[in-house]
Each structure stands twice: as C-alpha cells, then as structure tokens.
C-alpha cells in the first residue's frame, strides 16, 4: 500500500492500550478448523478446483506459520490463566439475502473441528457461527463482558475476512484488539499484507508473535489532532 494511503489511514488512529498478561485480555482464535486449514477442507479444495495453485501455495505457507505461532501464544495464555475463545464456521441451509439459494456444499465429516495443534481444552469457550462475524453471529460480546474482558489478541483465518470483520466490530464495541500478524493467513500474501496495513493503528495493534511474547504492555495509539 502506498505511503500516502497509510498516512491517511493512520491519521484516524485510536486503539486502546493492552495489558498482555491481564485477566482482562483474552486470546481469540478465529476459524482454525479443518474446513479452513487442511487440504481436504473447503478453502483449499475450492482454490485447487479453480486451478489457483499459487494461491494454494501461498495460503498453505501462511497457515503453517500461523499454526506454529498461535500454538506458542496459546501456551503462554494458558500459563497465565487467561481466557481462550475459539470460533468455528458451521454450514446452514436456506436462502441468502435476495432470495438466492445457498450453494450446496458438503464439508468433510470433521470440517468444523478445531485443528489438533490448537485443540480447545474443556474449560475454553468454543463458539459456532453461521456467518463471517464473530460478534454478529454469536453471543461473544455478552460472554466477554461477563468475563470482564476488555482486550483481545486475535489470530486465525482469513485475515481479510472473518478476522478483519471481528476486529472491526470488536473495535466498534470498545475492545482494544491486537492482530497477530504472523498468526493469521489470507488467500494470498498480497491480500494478507494489505489487510494488516489497513488495520494497523486504526482498528488494531498489529504485531508479530515474537514481539508479543517479549512484551507485557502495548501502548495506546491516539487520534492525531
């Protein structure tokens, strides 16, 4: 993204401070499930069916990195006894807005399962959603407020889809969000990078895993006047 565009976006910044070890900060893992991650799942199958082999290669590379980094963060969050929330997409029938039938889509039998590398523990929250929004499609906001959560560390797939949607909605609801730059993945490297640049400072702090593991606080950004 051009430097002028970044400066224009960041001139409207305003993300709250985040205490990375506070009970008020939770880890939100978005759609790290078989259907979105594994080769036999919907996302990679769809790209492959359309002959987008380079997109498959880029996405799988990003996903491998994201899984390893989210596993590291998950270990730290569990050690600190902070909340962990997993979301997963589920399929429903019916019509789309405008009256169009939803396309028939047969997920693998394990499609909604969270991948084993990030498998939820019994005390962790798993929310199913039938739309892209982690807030619009679930009672996540209610649960976070009941738990006293005010900040979110967010990773998952895809960066420009359910992850971005969740961060934007969460920001509007007053949550201070941190997007794990190497703990999320998009269909291509370019889409991923453009989304990080679009969200940085304006809707979320965007930081890599190593930086997050070496920090205790993320300072607030402020609207320039």
C-alpha positions as CSV (number, residue, x, y, z in Angstrom):
1,X,0.0,0.0,0.0
2,X,1.3,3.4,-0.9
3,X,2.9,5.5,1.9
4,X,0.4,8.3,1.3
5,X,-2.6,5.9,1.8
6,X,-1.1,4.6,5.0
7,X,-0.5,8.0,6.4
8,X,-4.1,8.9,5.5
9,X,-5.5,5.8,7.3
10,X,-3.3,6.3,10.3
11,X,-4.4,9.9,10.7
12,X,-7.7,8.4,12.1
13,X,-6.0,6.1,14.6
14,X,-7.2,5.3,18.0
15,X,-6.6,1.8,19.6
16,X,-6.6,1.4,23.4
17,X,-3.7,0.1,25.5
18,X,-3.5,-3.6,26.1
19,X,-2.0,-5.4,29.1
20,X,-0.9,-8.7,27.6
21,X,-0.8,-10.5,30.9
22,X,-4.1,-9.2,32.4
23,X,-7.1,-11.3,33.1
24,X,-8.9,-8.7,31.1
25,X,-7.1,-9.8,27.9
26,X,-8.2,-12.9,26.0
27,X,-7.0,-14.9,23.1
28,X,-9.5,-15.2,20.2
29,X,-8.7,-17.9,17.6
30,X,-10.9,-17.4,14.5
31,X,-11.9,-20.5,12.5
32,X,-8.8,-22.5,13.0
33,X,-10.7,-25.6,11.9
34,X,-10.3,-28.4,9.5
35,X,-12.6,-26.9,6.8
36,X,-10.4,-23.8,6.6
37,X,-7.0,-25.3,7.2
38,X,-6.5,-28.8,5.9
39,X,-6.0,-29.8,2.3
40,X,-9.3,-31.7,2.2
41,X,-11.2,-28.8,3.7
42,X,-13.3,-26.3,1.8
43,X,-10.9,-23.4,1.5
44,X,-8.0,-25.2,-0.1
45,X,-10.3,-27.5,-2.2
46,X,-12.0,-24.5,-3.7
47,X,-8.8,-22.9,-4.6
48,X,-7.5,-26.1,-6.1
49,X,-10.7,-26.7,-8.1
50,X,-10.2,-23.4,-9.8
51,X,-6.6,-24.1,-10.7
52,X,-5.2,-21.4,-8.3
53,X,-2.1,-23.4,-7.4
54,X,0.0,-20.4,-6.5
55,X,-2.8,-19.1,-4.1
56,X,-2.9,-22.6,-2.5
57,X,0.9,-22.5,-2.0
58,X,0.8,-19.0,-0.5
59,X,-2.1,-19.8,1.8
60,X,-0.7,-23.1,3.0
61,X,2.7,-21.4,3.7
62,X,1.0,-18.7,5.7
63,X,-1.2,-21.2,7.6
64,X,1.8,-23.3,8.6
65,X,3.5,-20.2,10.1
66,X,0.2,-19.1,11.8
67,X,-0.4,-22.5,13.4
68,X,3.1,-22.6,14.9
69,X,2.9,-19.1,16.2
70,X,-0.6,-19.4,17.6
71,X,0.4,-22.6,19.4
72,X,3.2,-20.6,21.1
73,X,0.8,-17.8,22.1
74,X,-1.8,-20.4,23.3
75,X,0.8,-21.9,25.6
76,X,1.6,-18.5,27.1
77,X,-2.0,-17.5,27.5
78,X,-2.8,-20.8,29.2
79,X,0.2,-20.4,31.6
80,X,-1.1,-17.0,32.5
81,X,-4.6,-18.5,33.0
82,X,-6.2,-16.0,30.6
83,X,-9.4,-16.8,28.7
84,X,-9.3,-18.5,25.3
85,X,-12.1,-18.3,22.8
86,X,-12.3,-20.5,19.7
87,X,-14.7,-19.8,16.8
88,X,-15.7,-22.1,14.0
89,X,-17.9,-21.8,10.9
90,X,-20.8,-24.1,10.5
91,X,-23.0,-24.7,7.5
92,X,-26.7,-24.0,7.3
93,X,-29.2,-24.3,4.6
94,X,-31.8,-21.8,3.4
95,X,-31.7,-18.7,1.2
96,X,-29.2,-15.9,1.0
97,X,-30.4,-12.2,1.1
98,X,-32.1,-11.5,-2.2
99,X,-33.7,-15.0,-2.3
100,X,-30.8,-16.9,-3.8
101,X,-30.3,-20.4,-2.7
102,X,-27.1,-21.2,-0.9
103,X,-24.8,-23.3,-3.0
104,X,-24.7,-27.0,-1.9
105,X,-21.5,-27.5,0.0
106,X,-20.6,-30.8,1.6
107,X,-17.9,-30.3,4.3
108,X,-15.7,-33.1,5.4
109,X,-17.1,-35.0,8.4
110,X,-14.5,-33.3,10.6
111,X,-14.8,-29.9,8.9
112,X,-16.0,-28.0,12.0
113,X,-13.4,-29.5,14.3
114,X,-10.7,-27.2,15.6
115,X,-7.3,-28.5,14.4
116,X,-5.5,-30.7,16.9
117,X,-2.5,-28.3,17.2
118,X,-4.8,-25.7,18.8
119,X,-7.4,-28.1,20.2
120,X,-9.6,-26.5,22.9
121,X,-9.4,-27.6,26.5
122,X,-12.6,-28.4,28.4
123,X,-12.5,-25.0,30.1
124,X,-12.1,-23.0,26.9
125,X,-15.1,-21.4,25.0
126,X,-16.0,-22.7,21.5
127,X,-18.5,-20.7,19.6
128,X,-20.1,-21.8,16.4
129,X,-21.2,-19.2,13.8
130,X,-23.1,-19.4,10.5
131,X,-21.8,-16.1,9.2
132,X,-18.4,-14.3,8.9
133,X,-18.9,-12.1,12.0
134,X,-17.6,-13.5,15.3
135,X,-19.7,-10.9,17.1
136,X,-22.7,-10.7,14.8
137,X,-23.0,-14.5,14.6
138,X,-22.5,-15.4,18.3
139,X,-23.1,-14.1,21.8
140,X,-19.3,-13.4,22.1
141,X,-19.8,-9.8,23.3
142,X,-22.1,-10.9,26.1
143,X,-19.6,-13.6,27.2
144,X,-16.6,-11.2,27.1
145,X,-18.4,-8.6,29.2
146,X,-19.5,-11.3,31.7
147,X,-15.8,-12.4,31.9
148,X,-14.5,-8.8,32.3
149,X,-12.6,-9.0,29.0
150,X,-11.7,-5.6,27.5
151,X,-8.9,-6.5,25.2
152,X,-8.4,-9.3,22.6
153,X,-5.4,-10.9,21.0
154,X,-6.7,-12.1,17.6
155,X,-5.4,-14.7,15.1
156,X,-6.9,-17.0,12.6
157,X,-8.3,-17.2,9.1
158,X,-8.8,-15.5,6.8
159,X,-7.1,-12.2,7.6
160,X,-9.3,-10.1,5.3
161,X,-12.5,-12.0,6.1
162,X,-13.6,-13.3,9.4
163,X,-10.6,-11.9,11.3
164,X,-10.9,-8.4,9.9
165,X,-14.6,-8.5,10.4
166,X,-14.2,-9.5,14.0
167,X,-11.6,-6.9,14.8
168,X,-13.6,-4.1,13.1
169,X,-16.8,-5.0,15.0
170,X,-14.8,-5.5,18.2
171,X,-13.2,-2.1,17.9
172,X,-16.6,-0.5,17.4
173,X,-17.8,-2.3,20.6
174,X,-14.9,-0.8,22.6
175,X,-12.4,-3.7,22.7
176,X,-8.7,-3.0,22.2
177,X,-7.5,-5.5,19.7
178,X,-4.1,-6.9,18.8
179,X,-3.9,-8.7,15.5
180,X,-1.1,-11.3,15.4
181,X,0.5,-10.5,12.0
182,X,2.1,-13.9,11.7
183,X,-0.7,-15.8,13.4
184,X,-3.2,-15.2,10.7
185,X,-3.5,-16.1,7.0
186,X,-5.2,-14.9,3.8
187,X,-5.6,-16.5,0.4
188,X,-2.6,-14.6,-1.0
189,X,0.4,-12.9,0.5
190,X,-0.7,-9.6,-1.0
191,X,-4.2,-9.8,0.5
192,X,-2.8,-10.6,3.9
193,X,-0.3,-7.7,3.8
194,X,-2.8,-5.2,2.6
195,X,-5.2,-6.1,5.4
196,X,-2.5,-5.8,8.0
197,X,-1.7,-2.3,6.7
198,X,-5.3,-1.3,6.6
199,X,-6.0,-2.3,10.2
200,X,-2.8,-1.2,11.8
201,X,-3.2,1.6,14.4
202,X,-6.7,2.4,13.0
203,X,-8.5,-0.7,14.3
204,X,-5.8,-2.8,15.9
205,X,-2.3,-3.0,17.1
206,X,-0.6,-5.3,14.5
207,X,2.4,-7.2,16.0
208,X,4.3,-10.5,15.3
209,X,4.4,-13.3,17.8
210,X,8.0,-12.8,18.9
211,X,7.2,-9.2,19.8
212,X,4.1,-10.1,21.7
213,X,5.9,-12.8,23.7
214,X,8.6,-10.3,24.7
215,X,6.1,-7.6,25.8
216,X,3.8,-7.0,28.7
217,X,2.1,-3.9,27.5
218,X,1.0,-2.4,24.2
219,X,0.7,1.4,24.4
220,X,-2.4,3.1,23.1
221,X,-2.4,5.0,19.9
222,X,-4.3,8.3,19.6
223,X,-6.1,10.2,17.0
224,X,-3.9,12.9,15.6
225,X,-5.3,16.4,16.0
